[in-house]
Amino acid sequence: MARNYLKHMEAAIAVAEELNFSRAAKRLRSSQPAITKHIAELEQSLGVLLFVRDHHAVSLTEAGKAYVEEARIAVLPVPNSSCIPCKMPHSGKTRAANCRMCSAI
């Protein structure tokens, strides 16, 4: 469950930064339907809308802004720790290019 919740947080951060589900999916090396599903599941579990969508635009709600701010804190790498996927130390300046967690921030 925690791994799945992490995917939901990553999806919310990516959509918030890209303001586009397709670009967020590409960034996370996922599919657009998967990202849409993660966001829908997250919104349902929280009981609030995080994003306002129409055919041409995506924007954050106030709840979305608050959630993404907290999610960023939760997924930030700890300084001077090793990243499990890439096994690279992170000092805040150096991030592995192929690390999902590093490149998502």
Secondary structure as UniProt FT lines:
FT   HELIX           2..18
FT   HELIX           21..27
FT   TURN            28..29
FT   HELIX           32..46
FT   STRAND          51..53
FT   STRAND          58..60
FT   HELIX           62..75
FT   TURN            79..80
FT   STRAND          81..82
FT   TURN            84..86
FT   STRAND          89..90
FT   TURN            97..98
FT   HELIX           100..103
//
